[in-house]
Amino acid sequence: FLILLGAFKWDWRFSVLGTTGIVLGAIYMLWAYQRVMFGPLNKPENKALKDLSIREIFVLTPIAIMIFVMGIYPKPFLERIEPSVNSLIHTKFSQTIKQDDSENVLSRYFRGR
């Protein structure tokens, strides 16, 4: 949801649009989950399927834990990428300042490169 925070700082309408998409997506996913997990068994051969094995649980548990950790406390992960993001922003911002304000990309394209 950090992207929604950035979108809100730029223009609140984009964050409203993004939030609406997230809510509608969540509604659809819950509806689909309900149909898949709690719907009737249409094929009798699916009754013999087993739940996760110990090996699968062992593999998926660290992934699930990291998903929750990154969602609840993202600071260590964001601090790790901050220097490269700041460098990228500085590079792009300095390139933007160097461009002539009266000239845009389309005018350069139609003028004849």
N, CA, C and O atoms as a GROMACS GRO file, in nm:
protein
  452
    1PHE      N    1   0.081  -0.120   0.000
    1PHE     CA    2   0.000   0.000   0.000
    1PHE      C    3   0.085   0.126   0.000
    1PHE      O    4   0.033   0.237   0.005
    2LEU      N    5   0.216   0.109  -0.006
    2LEU     CA    6   0.303   0.225  -0.015
    2LEU      C    7   0.284   0.298  -0.147
    2LEU      O    8   0.298   0.420  -0.153
    3ILE      N    9   0.250   0.226  -0.252
    3ILE     CA   10   0.228   0.290  -0.382
    3ILE      C   11   0.104   0.379  -0.377
    3ILE      O   12   0.100   0.483  -0.442
    4LEU      N   13   0.003   0.339  -0.300
    4LEU     CA   14  -0.116   0.424  -0.287
    4LEU      C   15  -0.084   0.551  -0.211
    4LEU      O   16  -0.139   0.657  -0.241
    5LEU      N   17   0.005   0.542  -0.114
    5LEU     CA   18   0.047   0.661  -0.040
    5LEU      C   19   0.120   0.758  -0.133
    5LEU      O   20   0.096   0.879  -0.128
    6GLY      N   21   0.207   0.707  -0.217
    6GLY     CA   22   0.275   0.792  -0.314
    6GLY      C   23   0.180   0.851  -0.416
    6GLY      O   24   0.195   0.967  -0.455
    7ALA      N   25   0.083   0.772  -0.459
    7ALA     CA   26  -0.016   0.823  -0.554
    7ALA      C   27  -0.102   0.931  -0.491
    7ALA      O   28  -0.139   1.028  -0.557
    8PHE      N   29  -0.133   0.917  -0.362
    8PHE     CA   30  -0.213   1.018  -0.293
    8PHE      C   31  -0.138   1.150  -0.283
    8PHE      O   32  -0.198   1.257  -0.294
    9LYS      N   33  -0.008   1.143  -0.262
    9LYS     CA   34   0.071   1.266  -0.255
    9LYS      C   35   0.077   1.336  -0.390
    9LYS      O   36   0.086   1.458  -0.397
   10TRP      N   37   0.072   1.258  -0.498
   10TRP     CA   38   0.079   1.316  -0.632
   10TRP      C   39  -0.057   1.369  -0.676
   10TRP      O   40  -0.069   1.484  -0.717
   11ASP      N   41  -0.160   1.285  -0.667
   11ASP     CA   42  -0.297   1.325  -0.702
   11ASP      C   43  -0.392   1.227  -0.634
   11ASP      O   44  -0.387   1.107  -0.660
   12TRP      N   45  -0.479   1.277  -0.548
   12TRP     CA   46  -0.565   1.192  -0.468
   12TRP      C   47  -0.660   1.108  -0.553
   12TRP      O   48  -0.704   1.002  -0.509
   13ARG      N   49  -0.691   1.153  -0.674
   13ARG     CA   50  -0.784   1.078  -0.758
   13ARG      C   51  -0.725   0.944  -0.802
   13ARG      O   52  -0.797   0.846  -0.817
   14PHE      N   53  -0.593   0.942  -0.824
   14PHE     CA   54  -0.530   0.816  -0.862
   14PHE      C   55  -0.533   0.716  -0.746
   14PHE      O   56  -0.549   0.596  -0.768
   15SER      N   57  -0.517   0.765  -0.625
   15SER     CA   58  -0.522   0.674  -0.511
   15SER      C   59  -0.663   0.621  -0.490
   15SER      O   60  -0.680   0.505  -0.450
   16VAL      N   61  -0.764   0.703  -0.515
   16VAL     CA   62  -0.903   0.655  -0.505
   16VAL      C   63  -0.928   0.548  -0.611
   16VAL      O   64  -0.991   0.446  -0.583
   17LEU      N   65  -0.880   0.571  -0.732
   17LEU     CA   66  -0.895   0.473  -0.839
   17LEU      C   67  -0.822   0.342  -0.804
   17LEU      O   68  -0.876   0.233  -0.824
   18GLY      N   69  -0.700   0.354  -0.752
   18GLY     CA   70  -0.625   0.235  -0.713
   18GLY      C   71  -0.690   0.159  -0.599
   18GLY      O   72  -0.694   0.036  -0.600
   19THR      N   73  -0.742   0.232  -0.500
   19THR     CA   74  -0.809   0.169  -0.388
   19THR      C   75  -0.935   0.097  -0.434
   19THR      O   76  -0.965  -0.013  -0.387
   20THR      N   77  -1.008   0.159  -0.525
   20THR     CA   78  -1.128   0.094  -0.580
   20THR      C   79  -1.092  -0.036  -0.650
   20THR      O   80  -1.161  -0.136  -0.635
   21GLY      N   81  -0.984  -0.034  -0.725
   21GLY     CA   82  -0.939  -0.156  -0.792
   21GLY      C   83  -0.899  -0.265  -0.694
   21GLY      O   84  -0.928  -0.382  -0.716
   22ILE      N   85  -0.834  -0.226  -0.585
   22ILE     CA   86  -0.793  -0.323  -0.484
   22ILE      C   87  -0.915  -0.385  -0.417
   22ILE      O   88  -0.920  -0.506  -0.396
   23VAL      N   89  -1.013  -0.302  -0.382
   23VAL     CA   90  -1.134  -0.352  -0.316
   23VAL      C   91  -1.210  -0.446  -0.409
   23VAL      O   92  -1.253  -0.553  -0.367
   24LEU      N   93  -1.228  -0.406  -0.535
   24LEU     CA   94  -1.298  -0.492  -0.630
   24LEU      C   95  -1.221  -0.622  -0.654
   24LEU      O   96  -1.282  -0.729  -0.667
   25GLY      N   97  -1.089  -0.613  -0.661
   25GLY     CA   98  -1.007  -0.733  -0.676
   25GLY      C   99  -1.020  -0.827  -0.557
   25GLY      O  100  -1.026  -0.948  -0.574
   26ALA      N  101  -1.023  -0.770  -0.437
   26ALA     CA  102  -1.038  -0.853  -0.316
   26ALA      C  103  -1.175  -0.921  -0.314
   26ALA      O  104  -1.186  -1.038  -0.277
   27ILE      N  105  -1.278  -0.848  -0.354
   27ILE     CA  106  -1.412  -0.908  -0.358
   27ILE      C  107  -1.414  -1.025  -0.457
   27ILE      O  108  -1.468  -1.131  -0.427
   28TYR      N  109  -1.356  -1.003  -0.573
   28TYR     CA  110  -1.353  -1.110  -0.674
   28TYR      C  111  -1.272  -1.230  -0.624
   28TYR      O  112  -1.315  -1.344  -0.641
   29MET      N  113  -1.158  -1.206  -0.563
   29MET     CA  114  -1.074  -1.316  -0.515
   29MET      C  115  -1.144  -1.396  -0.406
   29MET      O  116  -1.135  -1.518  -0.403
   30LEU      N  117  -1.214  -1.326  -0.314
   30LEU     CA  118  -1.288  -1.398  -0.210
   30LEU      C  119  -1.402  -1.480  -0.270
   30LEU      O  120  -1.428  -1.592  -0.225
   31TRP      N  121  -1.469  -1.425  -0.370
   31TRP     CA  122  -1.576  -1.499  -0.437
   31TRP      C  123  -1.520  -1.623  -0.506
   31TRP      O  124  -1.577  -1.732  -0.497
   32ALA      N  125  -1.407  -1.606  -0.576
   32ALA     CA  126  -1.346  -1.720  -0.645
   32ALA      C  127  -1.295  -1.824  -0.545
   32ALA      O  128  -1.310  -1.944  -0.568
   33TYR      N  129  -1.236  -1.779  -0.434
   33TYR     CA  130  -1.188  -1.871  -0.331
   33TYR      C  131  -1.304  -1.952  -0.273
   33TYR      O  132  -1.292  -2.073  -0.253
   34GLN      N  133  -1.414  -1.885  -0.248
   34GLN     CA  134  -1.531  -1.953  -0.193
   34GLN      C  135  -1.581  -2.061  -0.289
   34GLN      O  136  -1.616  -2.171  -0.246
   35ARG      N  137  -1.585  -2.030  -0.416
   35ARG     CA  138  -1.634  -2.128  -0.514
   35ARG      C  139  -1.538  -2.245  -0.529
   35ARG      O  140  -1.582  -2.359  -0.544
   36VAL      N  141  -1.407  -2.218  -0.525
   36VAL     CA  142  -1.310  -2.325  -0.545
   36VAL      C  143  -1.296  -2.412  -0.421
   36VAL      O  144  -1.294  -2.535  -0.431
   37MET      N  145  -1.286  -2.350  -0.304
   37MET     CA  146  -1.257  -2.425  -0.182
   37MET      C  147  -1.381  -2.485  -0.115
   37MET      O  148  -1.372  -2.592  -0.055
   38PHE      N  149  -1.492  -2.418  -0.124
   38PHE     CA  150  -1.610  -2.463  -0.051
   38PHE      C  151  -1.725  -2.505  -0.143
   38PHE      O  152  -1.834  -2.535  -0.096
   39GLY      N  153  -1.700  -2.508  -0.272
   39GLY     CA  154  -1.802  -2.550  -0.367
   39GLY      C  155  -1.814  -2.702  -0.369
   39GLY      O  156  -1.735  -2.773  -0.306
   40PRO      N  157  -1.913  -2.751  -0.440
   40PRO     CA  158  -1.933  -2.896  -0.447
   40PRO      C  159  -1.824  -2.963  -0.531
   40PRO      O  160  -1.767  -2.902  -0.622
   41LEU      N  161  -1.796  -3.090  -0.499
   41LEU     CA  162  -1.702  -3.168  -0.578
   41LEU      C  163  -1.775  -3.223  -0.700
   41LEU      O  164  -1.866  -3.305  -0.687
   42ASN      N  165  -1.735  -3.178  -0.817
   42ASN     CA  166  -1.801  -3.221  -0.940
   42ASN      C  167  -1.745  -3.352  -0.993
   42ASN      O  168  -1.814  -3.425  -1.064
   43LYS      N  169  -1.621  -3.382  -0.959
   43LYS     CA  170  -1.557  -3.504  -1.009
   43LYS      C  171  -1.524  -3.594  -0.891
   43LYS      O  172  -1.461  -3.549  -0.795
   44PRO      N  173  -1.564  -3.718  -0.895
   44PRO     CA  174  -1.538  -3.809  -0.782
   44PRO      C  175  -1.390  -3.838  -0.759
   44PRO      O  176  -1.350  -3.869  -0.647
   45GLU      N  177  -1.307  -3.828  -0.864
   45GLU     CA  178  -1.164  -3.856  -0.845
   45GLU      C  179  -1.095  -3.751  -0.759
   45GLU      O  180  -0.986  -3.776  -0.707
   46ASN      N  181  -1.156  -3.634  -0.743
   46ASN     CA  182  -1.097  -3.530  -0.659
   46ASN      C  183  -1.114  -3.558  -0.510
   46ASN      O  184  -1.047  -3.495  -0.428
   47LYS      N  185  -1.200  -3.651  -0.474
   47LYS     CA  186  -1.220  -3.685  -0.333
   47LYS      C  187  -1.097  -3.754  -0.275
   47LYS      O  188  -1.076  -3.752  -0.153
   48ALA      N  189  -1.015  -3.815  -0.358
   48ALA     CA  190  -0.897  -3.888  -0.312
   48ALA      C  191  -0.775  -3.797  -0.293
   48ALA      O  192  -0.672  -3.842  -0.243
   49LEU      N  193  -0.785  -3.670  -0.330
   49LEU     CA  194  -0.671  -3.579  -0.316
   49LEU      C  195  -0.641  -3.554  -0.168
   49LEU      O  196  -0.731  -3.540  -0.086
   50LYS      N  197  -0.511  -3.549  -0.136
   50LYS     CA  198  -0.469  -3.528   0.002
   50LYS      C  199  -0.432  -3.382   0.024
   50LYS      O  200  -0.409  -3.308  -0.071
   51ASP      N  201  -0.427  -3.342   0.151
   51ASP     CA  202  -0.383  -3.208   0.186
   51ASP      C  203  -0.231  -3.197   0.168
   51ASP      O  204  -0.166  -3.290   0.119
   52LEU      N  205  -0.176  -3.083   0.209
   52LEU     CA  206  -0.032  -3.061   0.197
   52LEU      C  207   0.047  -3.165   0.276
   52LEU      O  208   0.007  -3.206   0.385
   53SER      N  209   0.158  -3.207   0.219
   53SER     CA  210   0.247  -3.298   0.291
   53SER      C  211   0.337  -3.217   0.384
   53SER      O  212   0.340  -3.094   0.378
   54ILE      N  213   0.408  -3.286   0.470
   54ILE     CA  214   0.500  -3.220   0.563
   54ILE      C  215   0.607  -3.143   0.486
   54ILE      O  216   0.645  -3.033   0.526
   55ARG      N  217   0.655  -3.199   0.378
   55ARG     CA  218   0.757  -3.134   0.296
   55ARG      C  219   0.704  -3.002   0.238
   55ARG      O  220   0.774  -2.901   0.240
   56GLU      N  221   0.583  -3.004   0.187
   56GLU     CA  222   0.523  -2.882   0.131
   56GLU      C  223   0.500  -2.776   0.238
   56GLU      O  224   0.521  -2.658   0.214
   57ILE      N  225   0.456  -2.819   0.354
   57ILE     CA  226   0.438  -2.725   0.466
   57ILE      C  227   0.572  -2.666   0.506
   57ILE      O  228   0.580  -2.546   0.534
   58PHE      N  229   0.676  -2.748   0.511
   58PHE     CA  230   0.810  -2.702   0.547
   58PHE      C  231   0.861  -2.597   0.448
   58PHE      O  232   0.929  -2.502   0.489
   59VAL      N  233   0.831  -2.613   0.321
   59VAL     CA  234   0.876  -2.518   0.218
   59VAL      C  235   0.794  -2.390   0.222
   59VAL      O  236   0.849  -2.281   0.208
   60LEU      N  237   0.664  -2.400   0.240
   60LEU     CA  238   0.576  -2.284   0.232
   60LEU      C  239   0.572  -2.199   0.360
   60LEU      O  240   0.539  -2.081   0.353
   61THR      N  241   0.605  -2.256   0.475
   61THR     CA  242   0.599  -2.180   0.600
   61THR      C  243   0.693  -2.060   0.602
   61THR      O  244   0.648  -1.952   0.638
   62PRO      N  245   0.822  -2.073   0.565
   62PRO     CA  246   0.908  -1.954   0.565
   62PRO      C  247   0.861  -1.846   0.467
   62PRO      O  248   0.875  -1.727   0.494
   63ILE      N  249   0.805  -1.888   0.355
   63ILE     CA  250   0.754  -1.791   0.258
   63ILE      C  251   0.638  -1.713   0.318
   63ILE      O  252   0.632  -1.590   0.307
   64ALA      N  253   0.546  -1.783   0.382
   64ALA     CA  254   0.431  -1.717   0.445
   64ALA      C  255   0.476  -1.624   0.557
   64ALA      O  256   0.422  -1.514   0.572
   65ILE      N  257   0.574  -1.666   0.636
   65ILE     CA  258   0.625  -1.581   0.745
   65ILE      C  259   0.686  -1.454   0.688
   65ILE      O  260   0.662  -1.345   0.740
   66MET      N  261   0.766  -1.466   0.582
   66MET     CA  262   0.829  -1.347   0.522
   66MET      C  263   0.725  -1.253   0.461
   66MET      O  264   0.743  -1.131   0.465
   67ILE      N  265   0.619  -1.306   0.405
   67ILE     CA  266   0.512  -1.221   0.352
   67ILE      C  267   0.453  -1.136   0.463
   67ILE      O  268   0.432  -1.016   0.446
   68PHE      N  269   0.426  -1.197   0.578
   68PHE     CA  270   0.370  -1.122   0.690
   68PHE      C  271   0.470  -1.022   0.747
   68PHE      O  272   0.434  -0.909   0.780
   69VAL      N  273   0.596  -1.063   0.759
   69VAL     CA  274   0.698  -0.972   0.813
   69VAL      C  275   0.715  -0.851   0.723
   69VAL      O  276   0.720  -0.738   0.771
   70MET      N  277   0.724  -0.872   0.592
   70MET     CA  278   0.740  -0.760   0.499
   70MET      C  279   0.617  -0.670   0.497
   70MET      O  280   0.630  -0.550   0.475
   71GLY      N  281   0.500  -0.726   0.520
   71GLY     CA  282   0.379  -0.645   0.523
   71GLY      C  283   0.362  -0.567   0.652
   71GLY      O  284   0.313  -0.455   0.650
   72ILE      N  285   0.404  -0.626   0.764
   72ILE     CA  286   0.386  -0.561   0.893
   72ILE      C  287   0.500  -0.464   0.924
   72ILE      O  288   0.476  -0.355   0.976
   73TYR      N  289   0.622  -0.502   0.892
   73TYR     CA  290   0.738  -0.418   0.924
   73TYR      C  291   0.831  -0.411   0.802
   73TYR      O  292   0.931  -0.482   0.798
   74PRO      N  293   0.800  -0.324   0.703
   74PRO     CA  294   0.880  -0.319   0.580
   74PRO      C  295   1.007  -0.235   0.591
   74PRO      O  296   1.085  -0.229   0.496
   75LYS      N  297   1.029  -0.168   0.704
   75LYS     CA  298   1.140  -0.074   0.717
   75LYS      C  299   1.276  -0.134   0.681
   75LYS      O  300   1.349  -0.071   0.604
   76PRO      N  301   1.316  -0.251   0.731
   76PRO     CA  302   1.449  -0.303   0.694
   76PRO      C  303   1.464  -0.328   0.544
   76PRO      O  304   1.573  -0.309   0.489
   77PHE      N  305   1.358  -0.368   0.478
   77PHE     CA  306   1.365  -0.394   0.334
   77PHE      C  307   1.371  -0.263   0.256
   77PHE      O  308   1.443  -0.253   0.157
   78LEU      N  309   1.297  -0.163   0.302
   78LEU     CA  310   1.299  -0.033   0.235
   78LEU      C  311   1.432   0.038   0.256
   78LEU      O  312   1.481   0.106   0.165
   79GLU      N  313   1.493   0.024   0.375
   79GLU     CA  314   1.623   0.085   0.400
   79GLU      C  315   1.730   0.026   0.310
   79GLU      O  316   1.824   0.095   0.270
   80ARG      N  317   1.716  -0.101   0.277
   80ARG     CA  318   1.815  -0.167   0.192
   80ARG      C  319   1.810  -0.115   0.048
   80ARG      O  320   1.915  -0.106  -0.017
   81ILE      N  321   1.693  -0.081  -0.002
   81ILE     CA  322   1.682  -0.034  -0.140
   81ILE      C  323   1.687   0.119  -0.151
   81ILE      O  324   1.692   0.172  -0.261
   82GLU      N  325   1.684   0.188  -0.038
   82GLU     CA  326   1.678   0.335  -0.040
   82GLU      C  327   1.794   0.402  -0.114
   82GLU      O  328   1.769   0.493  -0.192
   83PRO      N  329   1.921   0.362  -0.093
   83PRO     CA  330   2.030   0.430  -0.164
   83PRO      C  331   2.018   0.421  -0.316
   83PRO      O  332   2.040   0.521  -0.386
   84SER      N  333   1.984   0.305  -0.368
   84SER     CA  334   1.973   0.293  -0.514
   84SER      C  335   1.852   0.368  -0.567
   84SER      O  336   1.858   0.424  -0.677
   85VAL      N  337   1.744   0.372  -0.492
   85VAL     CA  338   1.626   0.448  -0.535
   85VAL      C  339   1.657   0.597  -0.535
   85VAL      O  340   1.621   0.668  -0.629
   86ASN      N  341   1.725   0.645  -0.431
   86ASN     CA  342   1.762   0.787  -0.426
   86ASN      C  343   1.856   0.824  -0.540
   86ASN      O  344   1.844   0.932  -0.598
   87SER      N  345   1.948   0.735  -0.573
   87SER     CA  346   2.039   0.760  -0.685
   87SER      C  347   1.962   0.768  -0.816
   87SER      O  348   1.989   0.855  -0.899
   88LEU      N  349   1.869   0.678  -0.835
   88LEU     CA  350   1.788   0.679  -0.957
   88LEU      C  351   1.703   0.805  -0.966
   88LEU      O  352   1.694   0.866  -1.073
   89ILE      N  353   1.643   0.846  -0.855
   89ILE     CA  354   1.562   0.968  -0.854
   89ILE      C  355   1.649   1.089  -0.884
   89ILE      O  356   1.610   1.176  -0.961
   90HIS      N  357   1.767   1.095  -0.824
   90HIS     CA  358   1.857   1.208  -0.847
   90HIS      C  359   1.898   1.215  -0.994
   90HIS      O  360   1.901   1.323  -1.052
   91THR      N  361   1.929   1.101  -1.053
   91THR     CA  362   1.970   1.097  -1.194
   91THR      C  363   1.856   1.144  -1.284
   91THR      O  364   1.878   1.228  -1.372
   92LYS      N  365   1.738   1.093  -1.265
   92LYS     CA  366   1.624   1.130  -1.349
   92LYS      C  367   1.584   1.274  -1.325
   92LYS      O  368   1.546   1.344  -1.420
   93PHE      N  369   1.590   1.321  -1.201
   93PHE     CA  370   1.552   1.458  -1.170
   93PHE      C  371   1.649   1.556  -1.234
   93PHE      O  372   1.608   1.660  -1.286
   94SER      N  373   1.779   1.525  -1.231
   94SER     CA  374   1.877   1.615  -1.292
   94SER      C  375   1.861   1.617  -1.444
   94SER      O  376   1.884   1.721  -1.506
   95GLN      N  377   1.823   1.505  -1.505
   95GLN     CA  378   1.799   1.503  -1.650
   95GLN      C  379   1.676   1.586  -1.684
   95GLN      O  380   1.673   1.651  -1.789
   96THR      N  381   1.576   1.584  -1.599
   96THR     CA  382   1.454   1.661  -1.624
   96THR      C  383   1.483   1.810  -1.618
   96THR      O  384   1.431   1.886  -1.700
   97ILE      N  385   1.566   1.853  -1.524
   97ILE     CA  386   1.599   1.994  -1.511
   97ILE      C  387   1.677   2.043  -1.632
   97ILE      O  388   1.660   2.158  -1.674
   98LYS      N  389   1.761   1.958  -1.690
   98LYS     CA  390   1.844   1.998  -1.803
   98LYS      C  391   1.762   2.022  -1.930
   98LYS      O  392   1.807   2.093  -2.019
   99GLN      N  393   1.645   1.963  -1.940
   99GLN     CA  394   1.563   1.981  -2.059
   99GLN      C  395   1.506   2.122  -2.063
   99GLN      O  396   1.477   2.181  -1.959
  100ASP      N  397   1.490   2.174  -2.183
  100ASP     CA  398   1.430   2.305  -2.202
  100ASP      C  399   1.280   2.295  -2.173
  100ASP      O  400   1.213   2.206  -2.225
  101ASP      N  401   1.228   2.385  -2.091
  101ASP     CA  402   1.088   2.379  -2.052
  101ASP      C  403   0.993   2.404  -2.168
  101ASP      O  404   0.881   2.353  -2.167
  102SER      N  405   1.035   2.482  -2.268
  102SER     CA  406   0.946   2.513  -2.379
  102SER      C  407   0.938   2.400  -2.481
  102SER      O  408   0.854   2.403  -2.570
  103GLU      N  409   1.023   2.302  -2.467
  103GLU     CA  410   1.030   2.193  -2.564
  103GLU      C  411   0.986   2.064  -2.497
  103GLU      O  412   1.034   2.032  -2.388
  104ASN      N  413   0.898   1.990  -2.560
  104ASN     CA  414   0.860   1.862  -2.504
  104ASN      C  415   0.891   1.750  -2.603
  104ASN      O  416   0.938   1.776  -2.713
  105VAL      N  417   0.864   1.629  -2.562
  105VAL     CA  418   0.902   1.513  -2.643
  105VAL      C  419   0.827   1.512  -2.776
  105VAL      O  420   0.886   1.481  -2.879
  106LEU      N  421   0.698   1.544  -2.774
  106LEU     CA  422   0.621   1.539  -2.898
  106LEU      C  423   0.668   1.642  -2.999
  106LEU      O  424   0.674   1.614  -3.118
  107SER      N  425   0.702   1.762  -2.952
  107SER     CA  426   0.747   1.864  -3.046
  107SER      C  427   0.880   1.823  -3.110
  107SER      O  428   0.903   1.852  -3.228
  108ARG      N  429   0.967   1.757  -3.035
  108ARG     CA  430   1.092   1.709  -3.093
  108ARG      C  431   1.066   1.598  -3.194
  108ARG      O  432   1.135   1.589  -3.296
  109TYR      N  433   0.968   1.516  -3.166
  109TYR     CA  434   0.938   1.405  -3.257
  109TYR      C  435   0.880   1.456  -3.389
  109TYR      O  436   0.923   1.412  -3.496
  110PHE      N  437   0.784   1.547  -3.382
  110PHE     CA  438   0.720   1.595  -3.504
  110PHE      C  439   0.805   1.696  -3.580
  110PHE      O  440   0.783   1.716  -3.699
  111ARG      N  441   0.900   1.760  -3.514
  111ARG     CA  442   0.987   1.857  -3.579
  111ARG      C  443   1.086   1.787  -3.670
  111ARG      O  444   1.134   1.848  -3.766
  112GLY      N  445   1.118   1.665  -3.644
  112GLY     CA  446   1.208   1.593  -3.733
  112GLY      C  447   1.334   1.546  -3.664
  112GLY      O  448   1.442   1.556  -3.722
  113ARG      N  449   1.325   1.498  -3.547
  113ARG     CA  450   1.434   1.437  -3.470
  113ARG      C  451   1.562   1.502  -3.500
  113ARG      O  452   1.666   1.464  -3.446
   0.00000   0.00000   0.00000
